[in-house]
């Protein structure tokens, strides 16, 4: 049995069924949790990786736009009549 660090709800988890680093969610509040210890079983809030992924997507979109602009500039240099 473990306790949710967010809502203090009891979570039934067999410490033999989980490993350190595993993620699960609290049935009471829905918080994403990570197993930080197995003997005794300890849970902590899981890191929010989604924010980092969103930032990377924005950077990637900007790079694509810059590449497209460079290609247009190169095309104009080759065909000045257009």
mmCIF file of the N, C-alpha and C atoms, coordinates in Angstrom:
data_MODEL
# 
_entry.id   MODEL 
# 
loop_
_atom_site.group_PDB 
_atom_site.id 
_atom_site.type_symbol 
_atom_site.label_atom_id 
_atom_site.label_alt_id 
_atom_site.label_comp_id 
_atom_site.label_asym_id 
_atom_site.label_entity_id 
_atom_site.label_seq_id 
_atom_site.pdbx_PDB_ins_code 
_atom_site.Cartn_x 
_atom_site.Cartn_y 
_atom_site.Cartn_z 
_atom_site.occupancy 
_atom_site.B_iso_or_equiv 
_atom_site.pdbx_formal_charge 
_atom_site.auth_seq_id 
_atom_site.auth_comp_id 
_atom_site.auth_asym_id 
_atom_site.auth_atom_id 
_atom_site.pdbx_PDB_model_num 
ATOM 1   N N  . UNK A 1 1  ? 0.859  -1.184 0.000   1.00 0.00 ? 1  UNK A N  1 
ATOM 2   C CA . UNK A 1 1  ? 0.000  0.000  0.000   1.00 0.00 ? 1  UNK A CA 1 
ATOM 3   C C  . UNK A 1 1  ? 0.899  1.239  0.000   1.00 0.00 ? 1  UNK A C  1 
ATOM 4   N N  . UNK A 1 2  ? 0.530  2.223  -0.824  1.00 0.00 ? 2  UNK A N  1 
ATOM 5   C CA . UNK A 1 2  ? 1.289  3.469  -0.894  1.00 0.00 ? 2  UNK A CA 1 
ATOM 6   C C  . UNK A 1 2  ? 0.315  4.641  -0.773  1.00 0.00 ? 2  UNK A C  1 
ATOM 7   N N  . UNK A 1 3  ? 0.861  5.814  -0.561  1.00 0.00 ? 3  UNK A N  1 
ATOM 8   C CA . UNK A 1 3  ? 0.050  7.014  -0.410  1.00 0.00 ? 3  UNK A CA 1 
ATOM 9   C C  . UNK A 1 3  ? 0.364  8.003  -1.522  1.00 0.00 ? 3  UNK A C  1 
ATOM 10  N N  . UNK A 1 4  ? -0.671 8.583  -2.121  1.00 0.00 ? 4  UNK A N  1 
ATOM 11  C CA . UNK A 1 4  ? -0.491 9.584  -3.168  1.00 0.00 ? 4  UNK A CA 1 
ATOM 12  C C  . UNK A 1 4  ? 0.058  10.867 -2.546  1.00 0.00 ? 4  UNK A C  1 
ATOM 13  N N  . UNK A 1 5  ? 1.155  11.404 -3.086  1.00 0.00 ? 5  UNK A N  1 
ATOM 14  C CA . UNK A 1 5  ? 1.721  12.630 -2.530  1.00 0.00 ? 5  UNK A CA 1 
ATOM 15  C C  . UNK A 1 5  ? 0.860  13.863 -2.826  1.00 0.00 ? 5  UNK A C  1 
ATOM 16  N N  . UNK A 1 6  ? -0.068 13.741 -3.753  1.00 0.00 ? 6  UNK A N  1 
ATOM 17  C CA . UNK A 1 6  ? -0.923 14.882 -4.118  1.00 0.00 ? 6  UNK A CA 1 
ATOM 18  C C  . UNK A 1 6  ? -2.157 14.972 -3.229  1.00 0.00 ? 6  UNK A C  1 
ATOM 19  N N  . UNK A 1 7  ? -2.894 13.851 -3.086  1.00 0.00 ? 7  UNK A N  1 
ATOM 20  C CA . UNK A 1 7  ? -4.164 13.897 -2.356  1.00 0.00 ? 7  UNK A CA 1 
ATOM 21  C C  . UNK A 1 7  ? -4.159 13.056 -1.077  1.00 0.00 ? 7  UNK A C  1 
ATOM 22  N N  . UNK A 1 8  ? -3.059 12.391 -0.786  1.00 0.00 ? 8  UNK A N  1 
ATOM 23  C CA . UNK A 1 8  ? -2.921 11.507 0.379   1.00 0.00 ? 8  UNK A CA 1 
ATOM 24  C C  . UNK A 1 8  ? -3.854 10.294 0.321   1.00 0.00 ? 8  UNK A C  1 
ATOM 25  N N  . UNK A 1 9  ? -4.380 10.003 -0.859  1.00 0.00 ? 9  UNK A N  1 
ATOM 26  C CA . UNK A 1 9  ? -5.215 8.817  -1.013  1.00 0.00 ? 9  UNK A CA 1 
ATOM 27  C C  . UNK A 1 9  ? -4.364 7.569  -0.996  1.00 0.00 ? 9  UNK A C  1 
ATOM 28  N N  . UNK A 1 10 ? -4.954 6.467  -0.524  1.00 0.00 ? 10 UNK A N  1 
ATOM 29  C CA . UNK A 1 10 ? -4.226 5.207  -0.474  1.00 0.00 ? 10 UNK A CA 1 
ATOM 30  C C  . UNK A 1 10 ? -4.309 4.518  -1.827  1.00 0.00 ? 10 UNK A C  1 
ATOM 31  N N  . UNK A 1 11 ? -3.170 4.011  -2.283  1.00 0.00 ? 11 UNK A N  1 
ATOM 32  C CA . UNK A 1 11 ? -3.084 3.346  -3.574  1.00 0.00 ? 11 UNK A CA 1 
ATOM 33  C C  . UNK A 1 11 ? -2.596 1.929  -3.330  1.00 0.00 ? 11 UNK A C  1 
ATOM 34  N N  . UNK A 1 12 ? -3.384 0.964  -3.810  1.00 0.00 ? 12 UNK A N  1 
ATOM 35  C CA . UNK A 1 12 ? -2.998 -0.436 -3.647  1.00 0.00 ? 12 UNK A CA 1 
ATOM 36  C C  . UNK A 1 12 ? -2.069 -0.825 -4.780  1.00 0.00 ? 12 UNK A C  1 
ATOM 37  N N  . UNK A 1 13 ? -0.799 -1.013 -4.447  1.00 0.00 ? 13 UNK A N  1 
ATOM 38  C CA . UNK A 1 13 ? 0.219  -1.431 -5.405  1.00 0.00 ? 13 UNK A CA 1 
ATOM 39  C C  . UNK A 1 13 ? 1.090  -2.470 -4.715  1.00 0.00 ? 13 UNK A C  1 
ATOM 40  N N  . UNK A 1 14 ? 1.287  -3.590 -5.399  1.00 0.00 ? 14 UNK A N  1 
ATOM 41  C CA . UNK A 1 14 ? 2.175  -4.622 -4.867  1.00 0.00 ? 14 UNK A CA 1 
ATOM 42  C C  . UNK A 1 14 ? 3.605  -4.227 -5.210  1.00 0.00 ? 14 UNK A C  1 
ATOM 43  N N  . UNK A 1 15 ? 4.442  -4.021 -4.214  1.00 0.00 ? 15 UNK A N  1 
ATOM 44  C CA . UNK A 1 15 ? 5.809  -3.561 -4.464  1.00 0.00 ? 15 UNK A CA 1 
ATOM 45  C C  . UNK A 1 15 ? 6.618  -4.549 -5.293  1.00 0.00 ? 15 UNK A C  1 
ATOM 46  N N  . UNK A 1 16 ? 6.148  -5.790 -5.410  1.00 0.00 ? 16 UNK A N  1 
ATOM 47  C CA . UNK A 1 16 ? 6.839  -6.774 -6.239  1.00 0.00 ? 16 UNK A CA 1 
ATOM 48  C C  . UNK A 1 16 ? 6.437  -6.663 -7.712  1.00 0.00 ? 16 UNK A C  1 
ATOM 49  N N  . UNK A 1 17 ? 5.360  -5.930 -7.992  1.00 0.00 ? 17 UNK A N  1 
ATOM 50  C CA . UNK A 1 17 ? 4.874  -5.759 -9.363  1.00 0.00 ? 17 UNK A CA 1 
ATOM 51  C C  . UNK A 1 17 ? 5.401  -4.494 -10.033 1.00 0.00 ? 17 UNK A C  1 
ATOM 52  N N  . UNK A 1 18 ? 6.093  -3.640 -9.302  1.00 0.00 ? 18 UNK A N  1 
ATOM 53  C CA . UNK A 1 18 ? 6.589  -2.387 -9.863  1.00 0.00 ? 18 UNK A CA 1 
ATOM 54  C C  . UNK A 1 18 ? 8.092  -2.271 -9.665  1.00 0.00 ? 18 UNK A C  1 
ATOM 55  N N  . UNK A 1 19 ? 8.705  -1.468 -10.509 1.00 0.00 ? 19 UNK A N  1 
ATOM 56  C CA . UNK A 1 19 ? 10.126 -1.178 -10.409 1.00 0.00 ? 19 UNK A CA 1 
ATOM 57  C C  . UNK A 1 19 ? 10.308 0.327  -10.248 1.00 0.00 ? 19 UNK A C  1 
ATOM 58  N N  . UNK A 1 20 ? 11.453 0.716  -9.741  1.00 0.00 ? 20 UNK A N  1 
ATOM 59  C CA . UNK A 1 20 ? 11.775 2.126  -9.616  1.00 0.00 ? 20 UNK A CA 1 
ATOM 60  C C  . UNK A 1 20 ? 11.737 2.770  -10.997 1.00 0.00 ? 20 UNK A C  1 
ATOM 61  N N  . UNK A 1 21 ? 11.036 3.901  -11.111 1.00 0.00 ? 21 UNK A N  1 
ATOM 62  C CA . UNK A 1 21 ? 10.909 4.597  -12.382 1.00 0.00 ? 21 UNK A CA 1 
ATOM 63  C C  . UNK A 1 21 ? 9.588  4.328  -13.089 1.00 0.00 ? 21 UNK A C  1 
ATOM 64  N N  . UNK A 1 22 ? 8.864  3.278  -12.657 1.00 0.00 ? 22 UNK A N  1 
ATOM 65  C CA . UNK A 1 22 ? 7.559  2.989  -13.255 1.00 0.00 ? 22 UNK A CA 1 
ATOM 66  C C  . UNK A 1 22 ? 6.595  4.133  -12.966 1.00 0.00 ? 22 UNK A C  1 
ATOM 67  N N  . UNK A 1 23 ? 5.657  4.340  -13.888 1.00 0.00 ? 23 UNK A N  1 
ATOM 68  C CA . UNK A 1 23 ? 4.661  5.391  -13.689 1.00 0.00 ? 23 UNK A CA 1 
ATOM 69  C C  . UNK A 1 23 ? 3.276  4.790  -13.581 1.00 0.00 ? 23 UNK A C  1 
ATOM 70  N N  . UNK A 1 24 ? 2.444  5.413  -12.775 1.00 0.00 ? 24 UNK A N  1 
ATOM 71  C CA . UNK A 1 24 ? 1.060  5.011  -12.608 1.00 0.00 ? 24 UNK A CA 1 
ATOM 72  C C  . UNK A 1 24 ? 0.253  6.242  -12.263 1.00 0.00 ? 24 UNK A C  1 
ATOM 73  N N  . UNK A 1 25 ? -1.058 6.097  -12.190 1.00 0.00 ? 25 UNK A N  1 
ATOM 74  C CA . UNK A 1 25 ? -1.876 7.259  -11.843 1.00 0.00 ? 25 UNK A CA 1 
ATOM 75  C C  . UNK A 1 25 ? -2.697 6.960  -10.600 1.00 0.00 ? 25 UNK A C  1 
ATOM 76  N N  . UNK A 1 26 ? -2.991 7.996  -9.857  1.00 0.00 ? 26 UNK A N  1 
ATOM 77  C CA . UNK A 1 26 ? -3.760 7.873  -8.636  1.00 0.00 ? 26 UNK A CA 1 
ATOM 78  C C  . UNK A 1 26 ? -5.233 7.694  -9.000  1.00 0.00 ? 26 UNK A C  1 
ATOM 79  N N  . UNK A 1 27 ? -5.883 6.657  -8.467  1.00 0.00 ? 27 UNK A N  1 
ATOM 80  C CA . UNK A 1 27 ? -7.296 6.460  -8.775  1.00 0.00 ? 27 UNK A CA 1 
ATOM 81  C C  . UNK A 1 27 ? -8.197 7.517  -8.133  1.00 0.00 ? 27 UNK A C  1 
ATOM 82  N N  . UNK A 1 28 ? -7.695 8.195  -7.107  1.00 0.00 ? 28 UNK A N  1 
ATOM 83  C CA . UNK A 1 28 ? -8.482 9.211  -6.412  1.00 0.00 ? 28 UNK A CA 1 
ATOM 84  C C  . UNK A 1 28 ? -8.473 10.552 -7.142  1.00 0.00 ? 28 UNK A C  1 
ATOM 85  N N  . UNK A 1 29 ? -7.271 11.066 -7.438  1.00 0.00 ? 29 UNK A N  1 
ATOM 86  C CA . UNK A 1 29 ? -7.162 12.413 -8.019  1.00 0.00 ? 29 UNK A CA 1 
ATOM 87  C C  . UNK A 1 29 ? -6.680 12.419 -9.468  1.00 0.00 ? 29 UNK A C  1 
ATOM 88  N N  . UNK A 1 30 ? -6.186 11.263 -9.964  1.00 0.00 ? 30 UNK A N  1 
ATOM 89  C CA . UNK A 1 30 ? -5.738 11.170 -11.348 1.00 0.00 ? 30 UNK A CA 1 
ATOM 90  C C  . UNK A 1 30 ? -4.331 11.683 -11.598 1.00 0.00 ? 30 UNK A C  1 
ATOM 91  N N  . UNK A 1 31 ? -3.603 12.041 -10.561 1.00 0.00 ? 31 UNK A N  1 
ATOM 92  C CA . UNK A 1 31 ? -2.244 12.550 -10.720 1.00 0.00 ? 31 UNK A CA 1 
ATOM 93  C C  . UNK A 1 31 ? -1.321 11.472 -11.289 1.00 0.00 ? 31 UNK A C  1 
ATOM 94  N N  . UNK A 1 32 ? -0.403 11.888 -12.159 1.00 0.00 ? 32 UNK A N  1 
ATOM 95  C CA . UNK A 1 32 ? 0.617  10.985 -12.688 1.00 0.00 ? 32 UNK A CA 1 
ATOM 96  C C  . UNK A 1 32 ? 1.696  10.829 -11.623 1.00 0.00 ? 32 UNK A C  1 
ATOM 97  N N  . UNK A 1 33 ? 1.981  9.586  -11.272 1.00 0.00 ? 33 UNK A N  1 
ATOM 98  C CA . UNK A 1 33 ? 2.933  9.297  -10.207 1.00 0.00 ? 33 UNK A CA 1 
ATOM 99  C C  . UNK A 1 33 ? 4.060  8.427  -10.724 1.00 0.00 ? 33 UNK A C  1 
ATOM 100 N N  . UNK A 1 34 ? 5.200  8.527  -10.060 1.00 0.00 ? 34 UNK A N  1 
ATOM 101 C CA . UNK A 1 34 ? 6.366  7.724  -10.405 1.00 0.00 ? 34 UNK A CA 1 
ATOM 102 C C  . UNK A 1 34 ? 6.840  6.980  -9.165  1.00 0.00 ? 34 UNK A C  1 
ATOM 103 N N  . UNK A 1 35 ? 7.220  5.734  -9.344  1.00 0.00 ? 35 UNK A N  1 
ATOM 104 C CA . UNK A 1 35 ? 7.762  4.937  -8.241  1.00 0.00 ? 35 UNK A CA 1 
ATOM 105 C C  . UNK A 1 35 ? 9.203  5.399  -8.021  1.00 0.00 ? 35 UNK A C  1 
ATOM 106 N N  . UNK A 1 36 ? 9.475  5.935  -6.834  1.00 0.00 ? 36 UNK A N  1 
ATOM 107 C CA . UNK A 1 36 ? 10.826 6.410  -6.527  1.00 0.00 ? 36 UNK A CA 1 
ATOM 108 C C  . UNK A 1 36 ? 11.541 5.497  -5.540  1.00 0.00 ? 36 UNK A C  1 
ATOM 109 N N  . UNK A 1 37 ? 10.811 4.560  -4.971  1.00 0.00 ? 37 UNK A N  1 
ATOM 110 C CA . UNK A 1 37 ? 11.404 3.584  -4.060  1.00 0.00 ? 37 UNK A CA 1 
ATOM 111 C C  . UNK A 1 37 ? 10.517 2.355  -3.997  1.00 0.00 ? 37 UNK A C  1 
ATOM 112 N N  . UNK A 1 38 ? 11.126 1.181  -3.857  1.00 0.00 ? 38 UNK A N  1 
ATOM 113 C CA . UNK A 1 38 ? 10.325 -0.039 -3.846  1.00 0.00 ? 38 UNK A CA 1 
ATOM 114 C C  . UNK A 1 38 ? 10.312 -0.763 -2.496  1.00 0.00 ? 38 UNK A C  1 
ATOM 115 N N  . UNK A 1 39 ? 11.240 -0.466 -1.628  1.00 0.00 ? 39 UNK A N  1 
ATOM 116 C CA . UNK A 1 39 ? 11.236 -1.132 -0.335  1.00 0.00 ? 39 UNK A CA 1 
ATOM 117 C C  . UNK A 1 39 ? 11.664 -0.161 0.746   1.00 0.00 ? 39 UNK A C  1 
ATOM 118 N N  . UNK A 1 40 ? 10.785 0.563  1.351   1.00 0.00 ? 40 UNK A N  1 
ATOM 119 C CA . UNK A 1 40 ? 9.325  0.520  1.186   1.00 0.00 ? 40 UNK A CA 1 
ATOM 120 C C  . UNK A 1 40 ? 8.891  1.253  -0.090  1.00 0.00 ? 40 UNK A C  1 
ATOM 121 N N  . UNK A 1 41 ? 7.677  0.954  -0.532  1.00 0.00 ? 41 UNK A N  1 
ATOM 122 C CA . UNK A 1 41 ? 7.131  1.551  -1.740  1.00 0.00 ? 41 UNK A CA 1 
ATOM 123 C C  . UNK A 1 41 ? 6.916  3.043  -1.523  1.00 0.00 ? 41 UNK A C  1 
ATOM 124 N N  . UNK A 1 42 ? 7.550  3.867  -2.378  1.00 0.00 ? 42 UNK A N  1 
ATOM 125 C CA . UNK A 1 42 ? 7.416  5.321  -2.303  1.00 0.00 ? 42 UNK A CA 1 
ATOM 126 C C  . UNK A 1 42 ? 7.018  5.866  -3.662  1.00 0.00 ? 42 UNK A C  1 
ATOM 127 N N  . UNK A 1 43 ? 6.067  6.799  -3.660  1.00 0.00 ? 43 UNK A N  1 
ATOM 128 C CA . UNK A 1 43 ? 5.611  7.430  -4.883  1.00 0.00 ? 43 UNK A CA 1 
ATOM 129 C C  . UNK A 1 43 ? 5.854  8.927  -4.821  1.00 0.00 ? 43 UNK A C  1 
ATOM 130 N N  . UNK A 1 44 ? 6.100  9.524  -5.974  1.00 0.00 ? 44 UNK A N  1 
ATOM 131 C CA . UNK A 1 44 ? 6.260  10.970 -6.075  1.00 0.00 ? 44 UNK A CA 1 
ATOM 132 C C  . UNK A 1 44 ? 5.549  11.398 -7.352  1.00 0.00 ? 44 UNK A C  1 
ATOM 133 N N  . UNK A 1 45 ? 5.281  12.683 -7.488  1.00 0.00 ? 45 UNK A N  1 
ATOM 134 C CA . UNK A 1 45 ? 4.663  13.172 -8.714  1.00 0.00 ? 45 UNK A CA 1 
ATOM 135 C C  . UNK A 1 45 ? 5.608  12.933 -9.884  1.00 0.00 ? 45 UNK A C  1 
ATOM 136 N N  . UNK A 1 46 ? 5.072  12.436 -10.977 1.00 0.00 ? 46 UNK A N  1 
ATOM 137 C CA . UNK A 1 46 ? 5.889  12.151 -12.158 1.00 0.00 ? 46 UNK A CA 1 
ATOM 138 C C  . UNK A 1 46 ? 6.283  13.457 -12.824 1.00 0.00 ? 46 UNK A C  1 
ATOM 139 N N  . UNK A 1 47 ? 7.491  13.510 -13.365 1.00 0.00 ? 47 UNK A N  1 
ATOM 140 C CA . UNK A 1 47 ? 7.895  14.718 -14.091 1.00 0.00 ? 47 UNK A CA 1 
ATOM 141 C C  . UNK A 1 47 ? 7.005  14.907 -15.310 1.00 0.00 ? 47 UNK A C  1 
ATOM 142 N N  . UNK A 1 48 ? 6.715  16.165 -15.631 1.00 0.00 ? 48 UNK A N  1 
ATOM 143 C CA . UNK A 1 48 ? 5.825  16.475 -16.747 1.00 0.00 ? 48 UNK A CA 1 
ATOM 144 C C  . UNK A 1 48 ? 6.645  16.659 -18.010 1.00 0.00 ? 48 UNK A C  1 
ATOM 145 N N  . UNK A 1 49 ? 6.867  15.554 -18.763 1.00 0.00 ? 49 UNK A N  1 
ATOM 146 C CA . UNK A 1 49 ? 7.677  15.586 -19.978 1.00 0.00 ? 49 UNK A CA 1 
ATOM 147 C C  . UNK A 1 49 ? 6.953  16.227 -21.140 1.00 0.00 ? 49 UNK A C  1 
ATOM 148 N N  . UNK A 1 50 ? 5.618  16.296 -21.076 1.00 0.00 ? 50 UNK A N  1 
ATOM 149 C CA . UNK A 1 50 ? 4.859  16.845 -22.197 1.00 0.00 ? 50 UNK A CA 1 
ATOM 150 C C  . UNK A 1 50 ? 5.239  18.277 -22.500 1.00 0.00 ? 50 UNK A C  1 
ATOM 151 N N  . UNK A 1 51 ? 5.555  19.078 -21.466 1.00 0.00 ? 51 UNK A N  1 
ATOM 152 C CA . UNK A 1 51 ? 5.920  20.475 -21.705 1.00 0.00 ? 51 UNK A CA 1 
ATOM 153 C C  . UNK A 1 51 ? 7.192  20.581 -22.521 1.00 0.00 ? 51 UNK A C  1 
ATOM 154 N N  . UNK A 1 52 ? 8.171  19.731 -22.226 1.00 0.00 ? 52 UNK A N  1 
ATOM 155 C CA . UNK A 1 52 ? 9.421  19.766 -22.967 1.00 0.00 ? 52 UNK A CA 1 
ATOM 156 C C  . UNK A 1 52 ? 9.198  19.392 -24.420 1.00 0.00 ? 52 UNK A C  1 
ATOM 157 N N  . UNK A 1 53 ? 8.342  18.402 -24.664 1.00 0.00 ? 53 UNK A N  1 
ATOM 158 C CA . UNK A 1 53 ? 8.061  17.976 -26.030 1.00 0.00 ? 53 UNK A CA 1 
ATOM 159 C C  . UNK A 1 53 ? 7.402  19.084 -26.822 1.00 0.00 ? 53 UNK A C  1 
ATOM 160 N N  . UNK A 1 54 ? 6.491  19.831 -26.186 1.00 0.00 ? 54 UNK A N  1 
ATOM 161 C CA . UNK A 1 54 ? 5.814  20.923 -26.878 1.00 0.00 ? 54 UNK A CA 1 
ATOM 162 C C  . UNK A 1 54 ? 6.811  22.002 -27.283 1.00 0.00 ? 54 UNK A C  1 
ATOM 163 N N  . UNK A 1 55 ? 7.768  22.291 -26.411 1.00 0.00 ? 55 UNK A N  1 
ATOM 164 C CA . UNK A 1 55 ? 8.769  23.306 -26.736 1.00 0.00 ? 55 UNK A CA 1 
ATOM 165 C C  . UNK A 1 55 ? 9.608  22.864 -27.926 1.00 0.00 ? 55 UNK A C  1 
ATOM 166 N N  . UNK A 1 56 ? 9.950  21.587 -27.971 1.00 0.00 ? 56 UNK A N  1 
ATOM 167 C CA . UNK A 1 56 ? 10.744 21.075 -29.080 1.00 0.00 ? 56 UNK A CA 1 
ATOM 168 C C  . UNK A 1 56 ? 9.976  21.182 -30.388 1.00 0.00 ? 56 UNK A C  1 
ATOM 169 N N  . UNK A 1 57 ? 8.666  20.930 -30.352 1.00 0.00 ? 57 UNK A N  1 
ATOM 170 C CA . UNK A 1 57 ? 7.856  21.009 -31.559 1.00 0.00 ? 57 UNK A CA 1 
ATOM 171 C C  . UNK A 1 57 ? 7.858  22.421 -32.115 1.00 0.00 ? 57 UNK A C  1 
ATOM 172 N N  . UNK A 1 58 ? 7.783  23.415 -31.250 1.00 0.00 ? 58 UNK A N  1 
ATOM 173 C CA . UNK A 1 58 ? 7.791  24.805 -31.697 1.00 0.00 ? 58 UNK A CA 1 
ATOM 174 C C  . UNK A 1 58 ? 9.124  25.116 -32.357 1.00 0.00 ? 58 UNK A C  1 
ATOM 175 N N  . UNK A 1 59 ? 10.215 24.695 -31.748 1.00 0.00 ? 59 UNK A N  1 
ATOM 176 C CA . UNK A 1 59 ? 11.534 24.942 -32.321 1.00 0.00 ? 59 UNK A CA 1 
ATOM 177 C C  . UNK A 1 59 ? 11.658 24.271 -33.684 1.00 0.00 ? 59 UNK A C  1 
ATOM 178 N N  . UNK A 1 60 ? 11.154 23.039 -33.805 1.00 0.00 ? 60 UNK A N  1 
ATOM 179 C CA . UNK A 1 60 ? 11.226 22.323 -35.067 1.00 0.00 ? 60 UNK A CA 1 
ATOM 180 C C  . UNK A 1 60 ? 10.437 23.041 -36.149 1.00 0.00 ? 60 UNK A C  1 
ATOM 181 N N  . UNK A 1 61 ? 9.260  23.571 -35.809 1.00 0.00 ? 61 UNK A N  1 
ATOM 182 C CA . UNK A 1 61 ? 8.445  24.297 -36.782 1.00 0.00 ? 61 UNK A CA 1 
ATOM 183 C C  . UNK A 1 61 ? 9.171  25.538 -37.273 1.00 0.00 ? 61 UNK A C  1 
ATOM 184 N N  . UNK A 1 62 ? 9.852  26.240 -36.369 1.00 0.00 ? 62 UNK A N  1 
ATOM 185 C CA . UNK A 1 62 ? 10.593 27.434 -36.760 1.00 0.00 ? 62 UNK A CA 1 
ATOM 186 C C  . UNK A 1 62 ? 11.733 27.080 -37.697 1.00 0.00 ? 62 UNK A C  1 
ATOM 187 N N  . UNK A 1 63 ? 12.407 25.962 -37.433 1.00 0.00 ? 63 UNK A N  1 
ATOM 188 C CA . UNK A 1 63 ? 13.497 25.525 -38.300 1.00 0.00 ? 63 UNK A CA 1 
ATOM 189 C C  . UNK A 1 63 ? 12.992 25.212 -39.696 1.00 0.00 ? 63 UNK A C  1 
ATOM 190 N N  . UNK A 1 64 ? 11.834 24.587 -39.806 1.00 0.00 ? 64 UNK A N  1 
ATOM 191 C CA . UNK A 1 64 ? 11.263 24.243 -41.110 1.00 0.00 ? 64 UNK A CA 1 
ATOM 192 C C  . UNK A 1 64 ? 10.940 25.515 -41.877 1.00 0.00 ? 64 UNK A C  1 
ATOM 193 N N  . UNK A 1 65 ? 10.372 26.512 -41.180 1.00 0.00 ? 65 UNK A N  1 
ATOM 194 C CA . UNK A 1 65 ? 10.051 27.778 -41.838 1.00 0.00 ? 65 UNK A CA 1 
ATOM 195 C C  . UNK A 1 65 ? 11.316 28.473 -42.328 1.00 0.00 ? 65 UNK A C  1 
ATOM 196 N N  . UNK A 1 66 ? 12.374 28.456 -41.522 1.00 0.00 ? 66 UNK A N  1 
ATOM 197 C CA . UNK A 1 66 ? 13.628 29.085 -41.920 1.00 0.00 ? 66 UNK A CA 1 
ATOM 198 C C  . UNK A 1 66 ? 14.217 28.381 -43.138 1.00 0.00 ? 66 UNK A C  1 
ATOM 199 N N  . UNK A 1 67 ? 14.160 27.050 -43.160 1.00 0.00 ? 67 UNK A N  1 
ATOM 200 C CA . UNK A 1 67 ? 14.672 26.298 -44.301 1.00 0.00 ? 67 UNK A CA 1 
ATOM 201 C C  . UNK A 1 67 ? 13.891 26.628 -45.564 1.00 0.00 ? 67 UNK A C  1 
ATOM 202 N N  . UNK A 1 68 ? 12.584 26.769 -45.463 1.00 0.00 ? 68 UNK A N  1 
ATOM 203 C CA . UNK A 1 68 ? 11.755 27.094 -46.622 1.00 0.00 ? 68 UNK A CA 1 
ATOM 204 C C  . UNK A 1 68 ? 12.110 28.482 -47.144 1.00 0.00 ? 68 UNK A C  1 
ATOM 205 N N  . UNK A 1 69 ? 12.333 29.436 -46.245 1.00 0.00 ? 69 UNK A N  1 
ATOM 206 C CA . UNK A 1 69 ? 12.706 30.795 -46.649 1.00 0.00 ? 69 UNK A CA 1 
ATOM 207 C C  . UNK A 1 69 ? 14.047 30.785 -47.372 1.00 0.00 ? 69 UNK A C  1 
ATOM 208 N N  . UNK A 1 70 ? 14.997 30.001 -46.873 1.00 0.00 ? 70 UNK A N  1 
ATOM 209 C CA . UNK A 1 70 ? 16.313 29.921 -47.506 1.00 0.00 ? 70 UNK A CA 1 
ATOM 210 C C  . UNK A 1 70 ? 16.203 29.315 -48.900 1.00 0.00 ? 70 UNK A C  1 
ATOM 211 N N  . UNK A 1 71 ? 15.362 28.298 -49.059 1.00 0.00 ? 71 UNK A N  1 
ATOM 212 C CA . UNK A 1 71 ? 15.189 27.678 -50.366 1.00 0.00 ? 71 UNK A CA 1 
ATOM 213 C C  . UNK A 1 71 ? 14.575 28.668 -51.362 1.00 0.00 ? 71 UNK A C  1 
ATOM 214 N N  . UNK A 1 72 ? 13.615 29.482 -50.893 1.00 0.00 ? 72 UNK A N  1 
ATOM 215 C CA . UNK A 1 72 ? 13.012 30.491 -51.760 1.00 0.00 ? 72 UNK A CA 1 
ATOM 216 C C  . UNK A 1 72 ? 14.054 31.511 -52.200 1.00 0.00 ? 72 UNK A C  1 
ATOM 217 N N  . UNK A 1 73 ? 14.892 31.937 -51.266 1.00 0.00 ? 73 UNK A N  1 
ATOM 218 C CA . UNK A 1 73 ? 15.936 32.905 -51.587 1.00 0.00 ? 73 UNK A CA 1 
ATOM 219 C C  . UNK A 1 73 ? 16.909 32.325 -52.617 1.00 0.00 ? 73 UNK A C  1 
ATOM 220 N N  . UNK A 1 74 ? 17.276 31.063 -52.461 1.00 0.00 ? 74 UNK A N  1 
ATOM 221 C CA . UNK A 1 74 ? 18.187 30.422 -53.402 1.00 0.00 ? 74 UNK A CA 1 
ATOM 222 C C  . UNK A 1 74 ? 17.548 30.313 -54.784 1.00 0.00 ? 74 UNK A C  1 
ATOM 223 N N  . UNK A 1 75 ? 16.260 30.019 -54.829 1.00 0.00 ? 75 UNK A N  1 
ATOM 224 C CA . UNK A 1 75 ? 15.554 29.892 -56.099 1.00 0.00 ? 75 UNK A CA 1 
ATOM 225 C C  . UNK A 1 75 ? 15.497 31.257 -56.801 1.00 0.00 ? 75 UNK A C  1 
ATOM 226 N N  . UNK A 1 76 ? 15.266 32.325 -56.044 1.00 0.00 ? 76 UNK A N  1 
ATOM 227 C CA . UNK A 1 76 ? 15.224 33.668 -56.624 1.00 0.00 ? 76 UNK A CA 1 
ATOM 228 C C  . UNK A 1 76 ? 16.587 34.054 -57.176 1.00 0.00 ? 76 UNK A C  1 
ATOM 229 N N  . UNK A 1 77 ? 17.650 33.640 -56.521 1.00 0.00 ? 77 UNK A N  1 
ATOM 230 C CA . UNK A 1 77 ? 19.001 33.937 -57.005 1.00 0.00 ? 77 UNK A CA 1 
ATOM 231 C C  . UNK A 1 77 ? 19.272 33.242 -58.330 1.00 0.00 ? 77 UNK A C  1 
ATOM 232 N N  . UNK A 1 78 ? 18.733 32.044 -58.507 1.00 0.00 ? 78 UNK A N  1 
ATOM 233 C CA . UNK A 1 78 ? 18.959 31.298 -59.743 1.00 0.00 ? 78 UNK A CA 1 
ATOM 234 C C  . UNK A 1 78 ? 18.102 31.831 -60.896 1.00 0.00 ? 78 UNK A C  1 
ATOM 235 N N  . UNK A 1 79 ? 16.862 32.200 -60.616 1.00 0.00 ? 79 UNK A N  1 
ATOM 236 C CA . UNK A 1 79 ? 15.928 32.671 -61.641 1.00 0.00 ? 79 UNK A CA 1 
ATOM 237 C C  . UNK A 1 79 ? 15.487 34.093 -61.319 1.00 0.00 ? 79 UNK A C  1 
ATOM 238 N N  . UNK A 1 80 ? 16.269 35.086 -61.620 1.00 0.00 ? 80 UNK A N  1 
ATOM 239 C CA . UNK A 1 80 ? 15.923 36.453 -61.233 1.00 0.00 ? 80 UNK A CA 1 
ATOM 240 C C  . UNK A 1 80 ? 14.700 36.985 -62.000 1.00 0.00 ? 80 UNK A C  1 
ATOM 241 N N  . UNK A 1 81 ? 14.302 36.371 -63.114 1.00 0.00 ? 81 UNK A N  1 
ATOM 242 C CA . UNK A 1 81 ? 13.150 36.857 -63.867 1.00 0.00 ? 81 UNK A CA 1 
ATOM 243 C C  . UNK A 1 81 ? 11.848 36.557 -63.176 1.00 0.00 ? 81 UNK A C  1 
ATOM 244 N N  . UNK A 1 82 ? 11.798 35.537 -62.312 1.00 0.00 ? 82 UNK A N  1 
ATOM 245 C CA . UNK A 1 82 ? 10.539 35.158 -61.653 1.00 0.00 ? 82 UNK A CA 1 
ATOM 246 C C  . UNK A 1 82 ? 10.273 35.973 -60.453 1.00 0.00 ? 82 UNK A C  1 
# 
